[in-house]
Amino acid sequence: MPDLLLELFSEEIPARMQAKAADDLRRMVTDKLVAEGLVYEGAKAFATPRRLALTVHGIPARQPDLKTERRGPKIGAPDAAVQGFLKATGLKSLDEATIQKDAKGDFYVALIEKPGRPAIDVIAEMLPVIIRTFPWPKSMRWGARSAKSGSLVWVRPLHAITATFGLETEEPDVVKFSIDGVEAGQTTYGHRFMAPGAISVRRFEDYEAKLKAAKVILDPQARKDIILEDAKELAFAQGLELVEDQVLLDEVSGLVEWPVVMMGSFEQEFLSIPDEVIRATIRNNQKCFVVKDPKTGKLTNKFVLTANIEAPDDGKTIVAGNERVIRPRLSDAKFFYETDLKTKLEDRLPKFEQIVFHEKLGTQAERIKRIERLAAEIAPLVGADVEKTRRAARLAKADLLTEVVGEFPELQGLMGKYYALAQGEDASVAAASEEHWKPQGPTDRAPTDPVSIAVALADKLDTLAGFWAIDEKPTGSKDPYALRRAALGVIRIVLENQLRIQFNLVLVWAVATFFVKKRFGVDLDDLSKIPTVDEHESKLAGPIAVVASREVTEPFNIGEVMRDVLAFFADRLKVQLREQGARHDLVDAVFSLGGQDDLLLVVRRVEALGKFLDSDDGKNLLAGTKRASNILAIEEKKDKRSFDGAPDAALYKLDEEKALAAAIDQVKREASAAVAKEDFAAAMSAMAKLRPAVDAFFDKVKVNDDDPKVRENRLKLLNEIRAATRAVADFSRIEG
């Protein structure tokens, strides 16, 4: 079957747009082919700085013929209906129609045959539409065409279109169409400098080969492989090791069509700057890789650059040019770093009073004060020194005002650590400057030092409590303040460090801060200023009791906010556990018990419940419990009452009732004792003992007995099954 070759040749496409553009081109063309009945065998898209290319192979030579039946009016229908039917179907008379009978009568039916069109004609119609509607994130008009109505809008000026279609064994045809005066043909162009001449191509195989001969590597992955391997070999030859950077590699491969790797150097004096600053300077400004000494792990004064040309002087001029640009950049970075060292982190804090964090949540200075207070409350819960934690929370954001972070925002936190160490701060205090931002994403590590943990949790919980307090919660796919990431960060910190924290106690501090500020206009530290709180009450009861004792209706209900935030944590925990292979319904079953604010215990309980439900005892007990719940739901709805309360043992008629009651009493004791000891495996083992009695009960006992008292007693016994299983989870929330 024929193959399609398409190339859109233009001025340089920004590297960050190329990968998505290639994928969009493949998707749009293949989706349209399938919609037109042209089911292909395979497709692959490519991108270089100056071209998007697509090959689709195994396309049928023409569309399949279509036969459809169209039902018309009944026999004997008015003439207007008949004429409308003939016109719509293209029939000349009713003699060309067939008659179809059904229960409603006899109807005219037209058999419409639509012959398939040649695929090349279909492609010639669809490609201009795809090109004109291509979803570039940014685009432009250019030249004389820019003033024309309906002129092409493209990422960069489009110079040529290659479009051929045909069998491998035959000369392909040109897909004939034009876009704003650019005619599709068989001509493309090689490397801008080394082989700029026109190239005539037929199909993908000779297209790719001729481009390579003209110094263009079409496949982005091939360019990446060349850059990476050549850079490694160049570093290895000098006894050094390349610092790999996948994001930079992706970008650099989109800047060159013929990668040529070279090595340059800079002055030794710049190595006094932290490695990360050197790397950020060279990476951001010159798109170059850095290299390190494998013996020390420290950077050396070498860098690796990727040129787009084989220079006649073996690249000496190119290397010298890059060195000439990098030198003043590093000089600036060194100046910024040394200037930052002259001012202590704490001396920068007053400037935060002039910087607004959020118009409804106050300044950065107010936020730092909240984080410091909350971190001090969390510190004992995670084994951190309270004073070190206070100090770390106070300084953690200070590096945001430094020159280096202003130039390289991605170094926030890390520079704070360097500056804190340089001014003699404790190692844990310094580490918290960097680690309190973590984890930034699923691949980022979570902090492990207790001081860092306390500050990181305080930072994230203050963010969550604050935005909930002003009702700026995530909605649908919108999460402008990254609150989902903050919650997942809290969950990862807790689980990966095996922390036992009751979040109700922590959240009440975080939420109470905003409540007191809104309600009384003071901070938690200044409760004595509240007119309705006397000095004795503020000192004796403490802020939590004071807040809890007030009528809380305006501006928000503190309990409602806390429940909402905990529910948000439950949702995020379900996402986290689902990614790890756990069932989300088990998380619901545990959280629905209420009071489940210890995330580590929730996870342990979910794990134990999952293992139990994988066993035969677990599956059968779940089925029995659900049966009991379903019967109760029906009867409670019918009687408009619940069947709470202990059953009357005197009303038991059958041995199976007595056995079930005895089993429930035993399971309640054993499961409750095991849960109290946090031995969830033992609790599940205890639950398994309930299964035989439940099975026997449903096998032998009629729940809806004719005697109303016996019926009520048996329904209460079913309710006891439900109550017993709630010692470990709400089984009604479990699917299956």
N, C-alpha and C positions, 0 to 999 in steps of 0.2 A: 504493500500500500504506500501511497505517496507520503513525503515528509514536508514539513513547513520549516523554513528558515526565516527568521525576522531579526533585523538589527535596526536600532534607532541610534544614529550617530550624532553627537552633539558636542557643545563645549563641555568643560569639566563639570561633572556631577559631584556635589559634595559627598565626601566619603561616608558620612553618617547616614546618608539617604540610600546608598547603593543597594545594600542587601535587601531592604524592604521593597525597593522599587523592582528588583529582579523577581522577588516572590510575587508582588502584585501583578506584574506582567504575565507571569506563568498562570496565575490563578484566573485573571480576567479572560485571557485567551482560551484556556482550556474549559472554563465554565461556559463560555459562549459556544464553543464547538459542541460540547455535550448537549446544550440546550437546542442546538440546531440539528441534533441527531447524528453528529459526526463524532462517534466514540473512538478516541485515539488509544494508542498502546503505551506511550510514555512521553514525558516532557521534561526539559531541564532549562533553566534560565541562568544567565551569566551577567556580570557587570564589571566594567573597567571604568576608570575616570571619565572616558569619553563615549561610552556606549552601553546600551542595554541590549542583550541578545537572547533569543529564545529559539530552541529547536523542539518541534513536536513531531514525533514519528508515528507511523502506523495510522494515518488518517484515511478514512474511506475516500475514494475518488469522487463520490457523489452521495448526496443524501438518500436515505431509503424512501421509496414511494410510500405515501400514506393513504390508507383507505379508512374512511370514517362513515358511520351511519348517522343521518340526521332525521329525527322524527318530525313529521309534519302534522297537518290538521286531520281531523276525522273525515272519513268518506262522507260526502254530502255537506261539508262545511261551506260557509259563504264564499263566494268567488274571490272576495278581497283577501281572505286568508289563504286561499289556494295560490293566488297570484304572488302574494308575499313569499310563500314557501318556494315557488319556482324561481323567483328572483334571487332569493338568498342562497339557494343551492346550485344555481346555474343550469337547472333542467329546462329543456325547451317545452316539454309538455308532461302531463301526468303519466303518459305511457312509459316514460323513462323511470318512473318510481315503482317501488314494490309496495305490497300491502302487508301490514303486520297486524295480527290479531292479538288482543289480550282481553282481560275481563271488562275493560271499559269500552270496548268497541274495536272497529277496524280503522287503522291509521295508515296514511301514506308515509313511506320511508324512502329517503334518497340515499343512495350509495355514492359518496363523493370520493373521487380518486384524485390525489394531488401528487404528481410526479416529482421525484427528488431533483434538486438542482445540482449542478457540478460544484464540488466542494470549493474550487478556486474562486467561483463567483460569490459564494457565501462568505469566504474569508475576505475577499476584496471589499465587501460591504461592512463587515464587522470591525476590521482593523482601524479604519479612520475614526469610528465611534470610540473605540477603546483608547486610542491615542489622545483624542480630544478630551476625554473624561478621566484621564489618568490622575490618580489621587496623590499628587506631590504635596508634601507639607508646605512648601513654599514654591512659587512659580513666578514667571515674568513674561512680559511681551518685549519685542525688540525690533529694531530696524524700521524700515518703511511699513512693514506689516502691522506695527504696533497701533497705528491710527485706524486700521480697518475694522469695521464692525465684524465681530465673530472671529477675529484672528486667533491663531493658536496660542494658548497659554501653556508654557512648558518650563521645566526647571531651569534650563539654559537654552540658548539658541540651538534649534534643531537644523542640522546641515544636510543629512542624507538618510534615506530609508532603504534598507535592503530587505526584499521580500520575495522568496522563491518557493515554488511548490511543484513537486514532481517525484517520480519514481527514481530509485537509486540507479537503475540501469538505463535511464533516459535523460536527455537534456531537460532540466526543470524549466517550468514557465515562470515568468515574472507575475506576481500578484499585482495587478494594475490598479493603483489608486494614487491620489495625491493629497497632501496636506499643505494648504497655504503656499502653493507653488513648488513644494518639495515632492518630486515624483518618485515613487517606489521603483527600484531597479535592482541591479546586481553589483553595484559599485560601493565599496567601502574604502577605508583609508587606514594605513598603518600608523606607526609611532610618529608623533608630531614632529620630532627632530631627526630621528635616525632613519625613518622610512615613510616620509609624508605623502608619497605618491598614491594614486588611485589603484585599487585592487579589484579585479573582476572575480566574483565568486559564484559558485553554482549551488552547492548544498553544504550542510554543516561540516562534514569531514574536511573538505578542501578549504572551507572558510576558516576553520580553526587552524589548519596547517599553514595557510597563507598568512594569517595574522602573526603566527609565531615566527615565520620567516621575515615578517616585517616588524619584528621586535615588539610584539604585543602578546602577553600571556593572558588568554581570555578568562580562564578559570580563577576566581578569587582564591580558592583553597590552594591551588598550585602556586600562586604568588606568595601566599602566607608560608607555605612549606619552604619555598626558596629563601625567603627572608630569614626565617627562623633557623634553618640549617646552616646557611652561610654565616649568620651572626654567631651562632654557637662555635662553628669551626674557626672563625676569625678570632674570637675570644680565647678559645682553647690553644690556638697556636702561640699565644703570648702568655700562657699559663694562667689565664683568667677565666671567669665564668659569667655567662650572660645572665642578667636579671630579667627573667621572662615576664612579659606583660601582655596578656591576651587582648585586653581592650585596645592597647596601643598597636598591637600587631594587626588587629582588624582595621584600625584606622589607616595605618601606613599602607597596607595592601590596597586600600582604596585611593591612594594618592599616586600610585605608580602603575604603569603598564608593563614596564620592563625593569624589575627590581635589581639594583646593583648595590651590594652591601659594602660599606667602608667603615674604617675606624678613625676617630679623631681623639684629641686629648685637650686637657685644660690644665691650668697651673695647680701645683700641689697645695698652695695656700688655701684654696677653696675647700679642701677636705676638712677644714676645721668646722664647716657647717654640718649640721646633722644630715645623715644620708638621705633622709626622706625629703629634705628641702632641696638638695642637689637633684634628686630624681625628679621631683615635681617641676623644678626649673627647666631641666633639659627636656623632660617629657612634654610639658605643656607648651613651651615656646618653640622648640625645634623638632618635636615628634621623633626624638632619638631615644635609644635604649641605653641604660647604664650597665656597667660591668663591675664585678666585685672580685676580691681576692678570695679564692676558696679556702685558704688557710685561716684567714681572720674573719671572713664573712662581711668585711667592711668594703665600701665602695672604693674603687681606684679612680685615678684622674683620667680615665678613658671613657669614651662613649661610642656607640654604634649608630650610624646613620644609613638611611636607604635612599639612594639616588634613583632617578628615572632615566638615566642615560649612561652609556658607556663612553666616558670622556676620553679624548685623545691623550691626555696627560696622566691616565690611570686614576683620575679623580683627585689629584692633588689640589686643584683649584677649588673643587667642591668642598673638600675637607677643610681647607683653609677658610673658606667662606663661613662654614658652620662654626668653626672654632672662633672666628671673629665675632659672630653673633652671640654665641654662648658665653663668651668671656664677660661682657658687660652685664648679661643677665645674672650670672653667678655673682658678679660684683655687687649688684643691687640686692640679691638675696642675702649676701654676707653682711651688707650694711643694715638691712632690715633686722636680721637676727641679732647682730651686736647691739643695735639700737634698742631692741626689745629687752635685752638682758639688763639694760640700765634702769628699767622701771620695774619695781616689784609688782607681782600679780595683785596683791591686796590694794596697792595704790591706784589701780585702774578701776576698782569697784565703784567709786562715786559717779563715774560717767554713765553707769547703767541706770542711774536715776533719771536720765534724760532720754532713755531709749524705751519705747513702748513695746512690750511683748505682744499684747492684744488690747484693743481699746476697752474691752469689757473686763480684762483680767489684770490690768495695771502694767507697771513698768517691769523691766528685767530685774531691777533692784528688789522690787517687791517679790518677784518670783524666786529669786535666789534666797531671800529670807524665808519664804515658805518651804523651799526644798531643804534648807538647813535645819529648820525646826522638825520637819517630817523625818528626815534622815536620822536625826538624833533619837526619835521615837523608835525607828526601825532597827537601829544599831544593836541594842541588846537582843533582839529577836534573831539576828544573824551572826551573833558572836563578834561584833565589831566594837572597837574602842569608841566610846561616845565622843570624846573630845577630838580625836583624830577625824572622826566622821564629820563633826561640825566644821572643822577646819577644811576638810576636803570639799564639802558641799559649798562652803563660802568661796573657795577659789576655783571650783570646777569650770565655771563659764568665763573666767577672766581672760583667757587667751583669745576670746572672740574679738577683743579690742587691740590685739597686737598687729604689727605691720605684716609679719609673715602670714598669719591666718587671713588677713585682709587681702593679700596677694594670692594665697593658695587656700581657699576655704576647706578643701578636702583634708587639710592638716589640722583642723580644729581638734582639740583634745590632746593629740600627740604633742603639739608644741607646748601646750599647758604642762604636760608631764616634764618636758625638757626644762622649761623655765622654772618649774617648782623645784626640781632637783638642783638646778644651778643656784637657787636662792636658799638652799639648805633645808627644804621641807622634808618631812618623813617620807620614806619610799612609798608607803601605802597612800598617803595623801596625794603624792605626785601621780601615782598610777591611776587614782580615781579620776583625774582630769581627763585621761584618755578613755578609761574603761566605762565611765558612767554613760557614754553615748551608746555603748554596745548592749545587745547585738543590733546591728543596723539592718540585717536581713538574714535569710535562712542559712547562708553560707558563712556568716560572721560568727565569731565565737562569743560566748557569754562571759561576763566577768566572773572571777573566782575568788578574788581577795575580798574578805568581809567588808572592809571599808568601801571598796568600789561597789559591792553588791548593794549596800545600804543607800549610797548616793544614787546609783542607777535606778533602784526601785522608787526612791523618793521623787526623782526627776520624772519618771514615767507616770507614777500615780498622781502626782500633782497635775500633770498635763491632762490625764483622763478626768480627774475630779473637776478640774477647772472648766473644761469644755462641756462636761455634762451639766455643770452648775449654770452655764449660760445657754444651755439647750442648743449646743452646736455639735450634735452627735452625727456620726456617719449615716448617710442615707443611700441605700442601693449601692451603686458602684462608686459613689462620691465619698471621698475621705480626705478633704483638703489639708487636714492637720495631722495626717498619718496616725490616727488613733488606733487603728487595727494593728499597725506595726508596734505601737507602744504596748498594747495589751499582750501581743505575742512575745514581745521582749520580756515582759514581766513573767509570763508563763515559762519561757525557756530558762530564765535566771533561777526561778524557783525549782523547776524540775531537774535541771542539770546539776544544781548544787544540793539537791535533796533537802530543801529548806522546809521547815514546819512553821508556817505563818498563818495565823487566823486573820484573813483579810478584812473581816468586819471591824476588828480593832484598829487596823491600820487605816482603812478607808474612812472611818469616822473622824480621824484627825484631819485627813486630807479634805474631806467634804466640809467639816465643821469650820475650817479656815474661811471658806468662801461664804458660808452661811453667816458667820459672825460679822464678817466684813460688810456683807450686803445689809444684814438686819440691823446691826448696831454701829457700823462705821468704824470698827476698831479691829486690831489684830487679836489673835488668840492670847498673845502675851499681855494684852491690856484689858482683860475682862473686868478689872476693877473700875474701869471708866464707864461701864454700862450702868445707866441709872437704876435699873431694876435688880442689879446684882450687888449685894453688900460685900464688904471686904472679907468677912468671915466665909461667906458662901464661895467666893471666887478662889480663896486659898484652900478651903477644905474640900469642896466638891470637885474642883478641877473643871477644865473647859468642856470635857465630854458630858459630864453630868449636868452642867449648866445649860448647854445647848439642848440636851435631851429633855430637860425639865420644862422647857418653854413650849408654848403653843406654836407649832411650826406650820405656818400656812403661806407666808410670804417671806422672801420672794420665791422660795421653793421648799419642798418637803424633803428634809435631810434623809429620812428613811427611804423615801421613794428613789432618791438619787442613788443611794447606796445599793438598793436592790437592783436598780437598772444597770449600774456599773458591774455588779457581780454577774448579772445575766449576760452582759457583754463578754465578760471573762469566760463564762460557760460556753458561749458560742465560739469564741476563739480557741478554747481548749478542744472543742469538738473538731475544729479544723486541724489543729495540731495533731490530735490523736488519729484522725482519719488519714492524714498523710503518713502516719506510722503504721497504718493497717488496722487500727481499732475501729469498732463500730460506734457511730455517733449516738445511736439510740441508747447504748449502755451509759453514755455520759448523761443523757437526759434522765435515765432511770435513777442514777445516783443523785444528781443535782435536785431532782424533784422532791427528795426527802426533806429539803429545807435545812438551813444551817450548815450547808456544805461549803465552807469558805476556806478550807485547807486544801489547796490544789494538789499537793503531793498525796494526801490521803485519798482524794477523789480518784486520782490516777491509779493508785494501788487497788482501790476498791473495784474500779472498772476492769483492771487486769484480772483480778481474781474472779469477778463475775463472768468475764469472757471465757476463761478457762472452764468454769463450772457449766456454762451453757453449751460448751462444746461436747460435754459428756452426755451419755444417755440419761442419767439421773436429772441433769439440768434441763435437757430438752423436754422430758416428760413432766417434770415439776412445773416448768413454764406453761406447758399445755394445760395442766390441771389448774394452775392458778388463774390463767386466762379464762378457763371455763367457769370457774367460781366467780370471777369478776363480771363476766357477761351475764350470768344468771342473776347476780345481785343487781346489776344495772337495770335489767328488765323488770325485776320485781320491785325495786325501789321506785322506779318510774310509775309502775302500776299502782303501788300502794301510797305513793307520794310521801315516803318516809325512808329513813335509813335504818339499818339493822345493826346499830352499835350495841355495845354492852355484852357482858359475858353470858354464854348460853347456860341454861338450867340443866345440870347433870341429871336431875330426876326425870327429865323428859326424853332422855336417850332410850330408844326402843331396841336398837340393833347394836351388835358388837362393833360393827364398822364405825358407828358414830362414836362410841366410847374410845375405840382405838385411835381415831383421828384426833379427838379432844386430848387424849394423853400425849400423842405425838406432837401436837401443837404446843402444849405446855413445855415439853422437853426441849423442843427446837427453840422456843422463845428464850428459855434460860440459857441454853448453850450458845446460840447465835449472838444474843446480847452480850454475854460474857466475852465471847471471842472478839466482837466488834469493839468492846471497851478496851481490850488489850491490843487492838489494831491488828489482830490476826485474822485477816479476811479469808485466808485459805481454810482455816478452821471453821469460820462462820459458814462458808459454803458447804463444808463437810456436814455440818449440823443440819443445814437446809436439806441436804440429800436424804436425810432420815425421814423427811416428811413425805417423800414421793410414794412409798408403798401404801401408806394410810390414805393418801388422797386418791390413788388409783382404786383402792378397794371401796372407798366411800362412793365414788361415782359409779362404780360397777354394781353395787348392791342397794344403795339408798335412793329412795325417791324424795327429792328435795321438797317439792310442792305436795306435801301430804294433805289428805283430806281434813285432818285435824288442824285447825288454824294455829293452835299453840305449838304443835310439833313442827308445822311448817315454819313458823317464826323462829323457833329454836334452831332449826337446821340452817336457815338463812344466816342467823347469827354465827353459826359454826363456820359457814363459808366466809363470813367477814373476818373470822379469826385467822383463816388461811391467809387472807390478804394482809392482815395486820402482822402476822408472823414473818412473811416474806419481806415486809418493809423494814425489817431489821437490817437488811443489807441493800435493798433497792426497791424501787417502785416497779414491780414486774409488769404493770399495765402499760408502761412506757416502752417496753421491749418489743421489737418487731418479731414476727414469726410465731 
